[in-house]
Amino acid sequence: MSENAPASASVDRPDADVADDSRPSPRHAPLGFGTFVALVAALMALNALAIDIMIPGLPDIQAAFGLDDPNRAQTVITAYLIGFGVGQLAMGVLSDRFGRRPVLLWGLAVYGAAAGFCIVAPSMEALLAARFVQGLGSAAPRVVAIAAVRDCYGGRRMARVMSLVMMVFMAVPVVAPSIGQLLLIFVDWHAVFVLLALYGAIMFHICLHRLPETLRPEWRRPIRLDVVAESLSSILGSRQTVGYTLSAGLFLAALFGFINSAQQILGELLGLGPWFPAVFAMVASAIAAASFINSKLVERLGMRVLSHGAVVIFTALGLVMAALEAMGLLGLYSFLPLLTASMLLVGLVFANFNALAMEPQQHVAGVASSVVGALTVLLGAGGGYLVGQAYDGTLGPLTYGFTGFGAATLALAAIAERGRLMQPVERPRPGG
C-alpha cells in the first residue's frame, strides 16, 4: 500500500500506481505524463516568478516611492504572499464545486489584470493593494495544480510527480532575478509587471485549450455549510495533515526570510553588487537539484526518511552559521557554501511534506489543497516577514531564523509522527 493511502485509493484512483510514465493517466488524457508535469510546474511557476523577479528591483521601488526604510520595499513580496495565502482558502471549495478548469481560468485572469494595474500604480499603497490582489489570483493556479496532481496520483507516486514538478518549478528562481536584472538594464521596474501580465495571458491561453478537467463529476461537492464542515473536520482531524502543514509553514518561513533579505545580504552586505543575480541563481539551483534527487529516491526510501533527515541537517547548518556569526567568522566565503548546502536540503522537504499533508485527504483534495496551501504560505510569509524586517546589516537575523524555524519544524514533525522520525517503511497511523 502507498504511504498512508486510504484503503479505497486503489479503487477510486486506478491510475495512482501506473508504472509506465509514458502512458497518459486517464485523468489528464490526452496529456502525457511529461506534458502534464510541465504544465503543472508552469502554473506553480507563476508564483515563483512573481516573487523572485522582484528582488533586483526593490532598491528602485524604494527610490521611486521615496521610502525612508529600505526594509519596507520587502513588503512588495509580503503583500503578494498574504494575498496568495488568503486566496487559497476559497479556491479549494470553489474547485471542488465547479471543477478545476473554471476556477483556474478566473484566477489567471485576475493575476494578469492585477499585474497590469501594478504598472500604473500611483503610490506604494496602491502597488501593495495590487500585489495583494495578484496574490489572490495566483492562489487558483497553486490550488488547482496540487489538486489536479492528487486527482490523478496517490502515495509515493504523487510524491514523485510533485518532486518532478518542483524540479521544473525551481528553475524559475534560478533565472528570475537575472531576468529582473536584465530588464532593469534597459527599462525601469515597471517592465517586470509587463512580463508577469504576459506570462499570465500565455498560461490562460494554454490552459483554455489544452488542460482537461481532472475532477470526476461524481467527486464534485456542493458549497454547503455541512459539506465544508465535513471537509474541515477531515482535514483538521488528521494529525498527519495538520502536523505536516504547520511543519511546512515554519520551514517555509526560513526560506522566505532569506528571499526577503537576499538583495540586501548578498548584494549589499556581502558586496556582490551586479553579481547578485548569478549567486542567487547558484543558491536556488541547489533546490532544483535536490528536487530532482528527491524524485529519484522518494519511491525507494520514502518521504519521511528524506524529509526528516533533511530538516535535521538544515537545523544543524543553521546552528553552525549562527555560531560563526556570533564569533565574527561568518563572511562571504564561509556563508555561501553553508547557504547553498541549506538550500540543497530545502529541495528534499517541501514536496514530501506537502504530499504527506495531502495523502489522507483524497476525498476532499480541493479543500485540503486550499487549507494546506493557505496555512503553509501565511505561516511562511509571517515568519519570513519577521526575519526580513529584523535585518540590521548583519547575518544574525537570518542565521537565527534558520536555526529556530528548523528546530520548530522538526519538533512539529515529531509530534505529527508521535515521536517516530525517519521511518523507512510507512504504514497507516491512527488519527491520520
ZABALUM-239218 format. One record per residue (C-alpha): x, y, z; residue in three letters. Coordinates in Angstrom, 2 decimals. Layout:
<nodes>
((X,Y,Z),'ala');
...
</nodes>
This chain:
<nodes>
((0.00,0.00,0.00),'met');
((1.21,3.53,-0.70),'ser');
((2.24,5.78,2.14),'glu');
((-0.76,6.23,4.44),'asn');
((-3.05,5.92,1.43),'ala');
((-6.71,5.34,2.20),'pro');
((-7.80,1.79,1.63),'ala');
((-10.00,2.88,-1.23),'ser');
((-7.20,4.55,-3.14),'ala');
((-6.61,1.64,-5.45),'ser');
((-10.30,1.58,-6.35),'val');
((-11.07,5.26,-6.58),'asp');
((-7.73,6.20,-8.16),'arg');
((-6.95,3.34,-10.55),'pro');
((-4.15,5.29,-12.20),'asp');
((-2.35,6.08,-8.96),'ala');
((0.15,3.25,-9.29),'asp');
((0.67,3.19,-13.04),'val');
((4.31,2.32,-13.60),'ala');
((4.61,3.40,-17.20),'asp');
((5.29,7.14,-17.17),'asp');
((4.92,7.33,-20.94),'ser');
((1.25,6.32,-20.78),'arg');
((-1.19,9.19,-20.12),'pro');
((-3.17,8.97,-16.91),'ser');
((-6.90,8.57,-17.67),'pro');
((-7.49,11.63,-15.50),'arg');
((-5.36,14.02,-17.57),'his');
((-5.55,12.36,-21.01),'ala');
((-4.77,13.25,-23.74),'pro');
((-1.88,14.99,-21.97),'leu');
((1.05,12.62,-21.49),'gly');
((2.89,12.31,-18.18),'phe');
((5.68,14.73,-19.14),'gly');
((3.32,17.33,-20.59),'thr');
((1.09,17.19,-17.52),'phe');
((4.07,17.64,-15.17),'val');
((5.39,20.53,-17.27),'ala');
((2.01,22.29,-17.30),'leu');
((1.53,21.89,-13.54),'val');
((5.06,23.21,-12.99),'ala');
((4.41,26.20,-15.27),'ala');
((1.27,27.04,-13.30),'leu');
((3.11,26.90,-9.99),'met');
((5.95,28.93,-11.53),'ala');
((3.56,31.89,-11.74),'leu');
((4.14,32.38,-8.04),'asn');
((7.90,31.90,-8.05),'ala');
((8.25,34.37,-10.91),'leu');
((6.03,36.95,-9.21),'ala');
((8.23,36.76,-6.11),'ile');
((11.81,36.32,-7.29),'asp');
((11.77,38.57,-10.34),'ile');
((11.04,41.47,-7.97),'met');
((14.19,41.10,-5.87),'ile');
((16.69,43.10,-8.01),'pro');
((14.15,45.92,-8.39),'gly');
((13.50,46.51,-4.67),'leu');
((16.03,49.38,-4.39),'pro');
((14.43,51.05,-7.45),'asp');
((10.96,50.71,-5.93),'ile');
((12.31,52.21,-2.72),'gln');
((13.69,55.17,-4.66),'ala');
((10.59,55.58,-6.87),'ala');
((8.25,55.97,-3.90),'phe');
((10.71,57.74,-1.61),'gly');
((10.73,55.09,1.12),'leu');
((12.91,56.01,4.08),'asp');
((13.27,52.45,5.39),'asp');
((14.89,50.10,2.85),'pro');
((13.27,47.13,4.60),'asn');
((9.84,48.49,3.63),'arg');
((10.42,47.66,-0.04),'ala');
((10.31,43.99,1.02),'gln');
((6.56,44.40,1.63),'thr');
((6.03,44.17,-2.15),'val');
((6.82,40.49,-1.69),'ile');
((4.93,40.09,1.59),'thr');
((1.71,41.71,0.26),'ala');
((1.69,39.24,-2.61),'tyr');
((2.27,36.30,-0.27),'leu');
((-0.56,37.34,2.05),'ile');
((-2.98,37.55,-0.87),'gly');
((-1.68,34.23,-2.14),'phe');
((-2.26,32.60,1.23),'gly');
((-5.70,34.09,1.90),'val');
((-6.94,33.35,-1.62),'gly');
((-6.25,29.65,-1.25),'gln');
((-8.87,29.34,1.48),'leu');
((-11.66,29.79,-1.08),'ala');
((-10.12,28.17,-4.15),'met');
((-10.40,24.60,-2.94),'gly');
((-14.10,24.87,-2.12),'val');
((-14.77,26.51,-5.47),'leu');
((-12.72,24.00,-7.44),'ser');
((-14.40,21.07,-5.67),'asp');
((-17.80,22.54,-6.62),'arg');
((-17.30,23.96,-10.11),'phe');
((-14.32,21.92,-11.29),'gly');
((-10.63,22.71,-11.67),'arg');
((-10.71,24.45,-15.06),'arg');
((-13.15,27.36,-14.43),'pro');
((-11.50,28.31,-11.13),'val');
((-8.07,28.16,-12.73),'leu');
((-9.05,30.35,-15.68),'leu');
((-10.64,33.00,-13.47),'trp');
((-7.56,33.06,-11.25),'gly');
((-5.23,33.50,-14.21),'leu');
((-7.37,36.40,-15.46),'ala');
((-7.18,38.15,-12.07),'val');
((-3.42,37.52,-11.87),'tyr');
((-2.82,39.18,-15.24),'gly');
((-5.18,42.12,-14.60),'ala');
((-3.57,42.89,-11.22),'ala');
((-0.11,42.79,-12.80),'ala');
((-1.39,45.35,-15.30),'gly');
((-2.55,47.66,-12.50),'phe');
((0.86,47.39,-10.81),'cys');
((2.33,49.05,-13.91),'ile');
((0.31,52.22,-13.34),'val');
((0.11,52.20,-9.53),'ala');
((0.46,55.83,-8.37),'pro');
((1.66,55.11,-4.84),'ser');
((3.28,52.45,-2.70),'met');
((-0.07,51.76,-1.05),'glu');
((-1.73,51.21,-4.44),'ala');
((1.12,48.96,-5.51),'leu');
((0.75,46.87,-2.36),'leu');
((-3.01,46.61,-2.90),'ala');
((-2.50,45.44,-6.49),'ala');
((0.11,42.93,-5.35),'arg');
((-2.33,41.59,-2.77),'phe');
((-4.97,41.10,-5.49),'val');
((-2.39,39.49,-7.76),'gln');
((-1.63,37.09,-4.93),'gly');
((-5.35,36.31,-4.61),'leu');
((-5.47,35.42,-8.32),'gly');
((-2.33,33.30,-8.13),'ser');
((-3.93,31.17,-5.42),'ala');
((-6.08,29.46,-8.07),'ala');
((-3.17,28.02,-10.12),'pro');
((-1.48,26.75,-6.96),'arg');
((-4.58,25.05,-5.53),'val');
((-5.75,23.64,-8.85),'val');
((-2.27,22.37,-9.73),'ala');
((-1.89,20.44,-6.45),'ile');
((-5.49,19.21,-6.52),'ala');
((-5.08,18.03,-10.14),'ala');
((-2.00,16.03,-9.15),'val');
((-3.97,14.50,-6.27),'arg');
((-6.86,13.80,-8.68),'asp');
((-4.52,11.72,-10.81),'cys');
((-1.95,10.17,-8.47),'tyr');
((-1.51,8.97,-4.89),'gly');
((1.09,7.79,-2.38),'gly');
((4.78,7.78,-3.23),'arg');
((3.88,8.21,-6.88),'arg');
((2.23,11.50,-6.03),'met');
((5.40,12.48,-4.17),'ala');
((7.45,11.61,-7.26),'arg');
((5.19,13.70,-9.50),'val');
((5.44,16.61,-7.06),'met');
((9.23,16.25,-7.00),'ser');
((9.37,16.48,-10.79),'leu');
((7.02,19.47,-10.68),'val');
((9.23,21.14,-8.08),'met');
((12.33,20.41,-10.16),'met');
((10.90,22.31,-13.13),'val');
((9.25,24.90,-10.90),'phe');
((12.53,25.66,-9.10),'met');
((14.21,26.55,-12.36),'ala');
((12.27,29.82,-12.14),'val');
((14.01,31.19,-9.01),'pro');
((17.31,30.31,-10.67),'val');
((16.67,32.59,-13.65),'val');
((14.04,35.06,-12.35),'ala');
((16.43,37.52,-10.61),'pro');
((18.65,37.53,-13.70),'ser');
((15.61,38.30,-15.86),'ile');
((14.68,41.10,-13.49),'gly');
((18.23,42.46,-13.50),'gln');
((18.37,42.29,-17.31),'leu');
((15.12,44.22,-17.61),'leu');
((16.45,46.91,-15.27),'leu');
((19.45,47.46,-17.53),'ile');
((17.24,48.61,-20.39),'phe');
((13.96,49.72,-18.75),'val');
((12.67,50.55,-15.28),'asp');
((10.99,48.30,-12.71),'trp');
((7.53,48.67,-14.33),'his');
((8.63,46.26,-17.07),'ala');
((8.69,43.45,-14.51),'val');
((4.91,43.66,-14.25),'phe');
((4.53,43.79,-18.02),'val');
((6.32,40.44,-18.14),'leu');
((4.11,38.99,-15.39),'leu');
((0.95,40.11,-17.22),'ala');
((2.17,38.48,-20.44),'leu');
((3.02,35.22,-18.68),'tyr');
((-0.44,35.14,-17.10),'gly');
((-2.07,35.68,-20.50),'ala');
((0.00,32.90,-22.09),'ile');
((-0.91,30.42,-19.35),'met');
((-4.57,31.37,-19.69),'phe');
((-4.47,30.56,-23.40),'his');
((-2.67,27.23,-22.90),'ile');
((-4.98,26.06,-20.11),'cys');
((-8.09,27.14,-22.01),'leu');
((-7.16,24.96,-24.98),'his');
((-5.08,22.09,-23.52),'arg');
((-5.85,21.30,-19.88),'leu');
((-8.70,18.79,-19.35),'pro');
((-10.94,18.69,-16.30),'glu');
((-9.36,16.24,-13.84),'thr');
((-12.18,16.20,-11.27),'leu');
((-14.76,13.49,-11.83),'arg');
((-18.37,14.76,-11.86),'pro');
((-19.28,12.42,-9.00),'glu');
((-16.47,13.90,-6.88),'trp');
((-17.87,17.44,-7.07),'arg');
((-19.02,18.71,-3.70),'arg');
((-21.78,21.31,-3.20),'pro');
((-20.97,24.52,-1.34),'ile');
((-22.96,23.90,1.82),'arg');
((-22.03,24.59,5.40),'leu');
((-22.35,20.94,6.39),'asp');
((-20.21,19.80,3.43),'val');
((-17.50,22.39,4.19),'val');
((-17.63,21.44,7.86),'ala');
((-17.24,17.77,6.92),'glu');
((-14.20,18.60,4.78),'ser');
((-12.65,20.74,7.50),'leu');
((-13.33,18.00,10.04),'ser');
((-11.42,15.54,7.88),'ser');
((-8.52,17.96,7.44),'ile');
((-8.26,19.31,10.98),'leu');
((-8.93,15.89,12.48),'gly');
((-5.90,14.39,10.75),'ser');
((-2.79,14.53,12.90),'arg');
((-0.70,13.91,9.80),'gln');
((-2.29,16.68,7.72),'thr');
((-2.18,19.31,10.46),'val');
((1.29,18.37,11.63),'gly');
((2.90,18.50,8.22),'tyr');
((1.04,21.65,7.22),'thr');
((2.38,23.53,10.24),'leu');
((5.83,22.00,9.76),'ser');
((5.93,23.10,6.12),'ala');
((4.82,26.61,7.07),'gly');
((7.56,27.12,9.63),'leu');
((10.18,25.66,7.31),'phe');
((8.96,27.97,4.55),'leu');
((9.44,30.91,6.93),'ala');
((13.18,30.25,6.88),'ala');
((13.20,30.28,3.07),'leu');
((11.08,33.45,2.83),'phe');
((13.31,35.13,5.39),'gly');
((16.22,34.59,3.02),'phe');
((14.26,35.69,-0.06),'ile');
((13.07,38.90,1.64),'asn');
((16.57,39.97,2.62),'ser');
((18.55,38.31,-0.19),'ala');
((19.25,41.51,-2.13),'gln');
((20.39,43.35,0.99),'gln');
((22.53,40.47,2.25),'ile');
((24.11,39.28,-0.99),'leu');
((24.06,42.48,-3.00),'gly');
((24.95,44.99,-0.29),'glu');
((26.28,43.39,2.91),'leu');
((28.48,40.84,1.15),'leu');
((29.32,43.27,-1.66),'gly');
((28.26,41.17,-4.65),'leu');
((26.57,44.12,-6.40),'gly');
((25.81,43.21,-10.05),'pro');
((26.89,39.61,-9.32),'trp');
((23.91,39.17,-7.01),'phe');
((21.59,37.51,-9.62),'pro');
((24.29,34.99,-10.57),'ala');
((24.99,34.00,-6.98),'val');
((21.27,33.86,-6.16),'phe');
((20.83,31.56,-9.18),'ala');
((23.59,29.29,-7.89),'met');
((21.91,29.06,-4.49),'val');
((18.44,28.49,-5.97),'ala');
((19.75,25.83,-8.35),'ser');
((20.63,23.74,-5.31),'ala');
((16.89,23.46,-4.53),'ile');
((16.14,22.38,-8.09),'ala');
((18.93,19.78,-7.98),'ala');
((17.64,18.40,-4.69),'ala');
((14.10,18.19,-6.07),'ser');
((15.43,16.04,-8.92),'phe');
((17.33,13.85,-6.45),'ile');
((14.18,13.52,-4.37),'asn');
((12.18,12.37,-7.40),'ser');
((14.71,9.57,-7.92),'lys');
((14.91,8.45,-4.29),'leu');
((11.48,9.01,-2.76),'val');
((9.82,5.86,-4.12),'glu');
((12.70,3.76,-2.79),'arg');
((13.49,5.41,0.55),'leu');
((10.17,7.03,1.42),'gly');
((9.09,10.59,2.15),'met');
((9.86,10.51,5.87),'arg');
((13.46,9.34,5.67),'val');
((14.35,12.03,3.14),'leu');
((12.42,14.98,4.58),'ser');
((13.11,14.36,8.28),'his');
((16.80,13.81,7.66),'gly');
((16.98,16.98,5.58),'ala');
((15.38,19.09,8.35),'val');
((17.83,17.70,10.94),'val');
((20.83,18.64,8.80),'ile');
((19.31,22.02,7.85),'phe');
((18.89,22.91,11.53),'thr');
((22.45,21.82,12.30),'ala');
((23.79,24.00,9.48),'leu');
((21.76,26.94,10.80),'gly');
((23.30,26.42,14.22),'leu');
((26.79,26.37,12.68),'val');
((26.10,29.63,10.82),'met');
((24.69,31.28,13.95),'ala');
((27.75,30.24,15.96),'ala');
((30.16,31.53,13.30),'leu');
((28.25,34.81,13.12),'glu');
((28.40,35.20,16.89),'ala');
((32.19,34.71,16.75),'met');
((32.55,37.16,13.85),'gly');
((33.77,34.45,11.50),'leu');
((30.87,34.30,9.04),'leu');
((31.82,36.06,5.81),'gly');
((31.24,35.67,2.08),'leu');
((33.40,32.58,1.60),'tyr');
((32.08,30.73,4.65),'ser');
((28.44,31.81,4.33),'phe');
((27.85,30.92,0.67),'leu');
((28.80,27.21,0.93),'pro');
((26.69,26.81,4.06),'leu');
((23.78,28.67,2.48),'leu');
((23.96,26.57,-0.69),'thr');
((24.04,23.37,1.35),'ala');
((21.00,24.58,3.30),'ser');
((19.07,25.28,0.10),'met');
((20.02,21.83,-1.19),'leu');
((18.20,20.38,1.81),'leu');
((15.14,22.57,1.16),'val');
((14.51,20.65,-2.04),'gly');
((14.17,17.42,-0.05),'leu');
((11.48,18.80,2.25),'val');
((8.61,20.68,0.61),'phe');
((7.40,18.14,-1.97),'ala');
((7.45,15.41,0.66),'asn');
((5.81,17.49,3.41),'phe');
((3.09,18.60,1.01),'asn');
((2.47,15.01,-0.15),'ala');
((2.36,13.77,3.45),'leu');
((-0.12,16.50,4.39),'ala');
((-2.34,15.74,1.40),'met');
((-2.15,11.94,1.48),'glu');
((-5.06,11.31,3.90),'pro');
((-7.32,13.80,2.07),'gln');
((-8.06,12.07,-1.23),'gln');
((-11.82,12.59,-0.90),'his');
((-11.53,16.34,-0.19),'val');
((-8.44,17.14,-2.26),'ala');
((-9.55,20.61,-3.36),'gly');
((-10.42,21.92,0.10),'val');
((-7.38,20.19,1.58),'ala');
((-5.11,21.78,-1.01),'ser');
((-6.62,25.15,-0.08),'ser');
((-6.21,24.80,3.66),'val');
((-2.77,23.22,3.48),'val');
((-1.56,25.83,0.97),'gly');
((-3.08,28.79,2.83),'ala');
((-1.72,27.88,6.24),'leu');
((1.69,26.99,4.83),'thr');
((2.06,30.27,2.93),'val');
((0.61,32.50,5.67),'leu');
((2.89,30.97,8.29),'leu');
((5.83,31.22,5.92),'gly');
((5.03,34.80,4.93),'ala');
((4.61,35.89,8.55),'gly');
((7.81,34.27,9.72),'gly');
((9.74,35.42,6.66),'gly');
((8.47,38.99,7.18),'tyr');
((9.78,38.97,10.76),'leu');
((13.20,37.75,9.62),'val');
((13.35,40.26,6.76),'gly');
((12.27,43.21,8.88),'gln');
((14.80,42.24,11.55),'ala');
((17.65,42.70,9.05),'tyr');
((20.13,45.03,10.73),'asp');
((23.12,44.96,8.42),'gly');
((24.39,41.63,9.77),'thr');
((23.78,37.95,9.08),'leu');
((22.46,37.40,12.60),'gly');
((18.68,37.56,11.98),'pro');
((18.87,35.16,9.03),'leu');
((21.06,32.58,10.78),'thr');
((18.91,32.68,13.91),'tyr');
((15.84,32.30,11.72),'gly');
((17.29,29.23,10.00),'phe');
((18.12,27.64,13.35),'thr');
((14.88,28.50,15.13),'gly');
((12.48,27.64,12.32),'phe');
((14.41,24.45,11.54),'gly');
((14.16,23.27,15.14),'ala');
((10.45,24.16,15.33),'ala');
((9.81,22.28,12.07),'thr');
((11.49,19.17,13.43),'leu');
((9.52,19.37,16.68),'ala');
((6.19,19.57,14.84),'leu');
((7.12,16.71,12.52),'ala');
((7.94,14.63,15.60),'ala');
((4.54,15.44,17.08),'ile');
((2.84,14.51,13.80),'ala');
((4.67,11.17,13.82),'glu');
((4.22,10.54,17.56),'arg');
((7.97,10.77,18.05),'gly');
((8.86,8.29,15.28),'arg');
((11.01,10.20,12.82),'leu');
((12.72,8.91,9.68),'met');
((10.74,5.68,9.47),'gln');
((11.90,3.84,6.31),'pro');
((8.64,1.89,5.92),'val');
((5.38,3.86,6.08),'glu');
((2.27,2.26,7.49),'arg');
((-1.16,3.75,8.20),'pro');
((-1.13,5.52,11.55),'arg');
((-4.07,6.07,13.90),'pro');
((-5.55,9.54,13.66),'gly');
((-4.33,10.22,10.10),'gly');
</nodes>
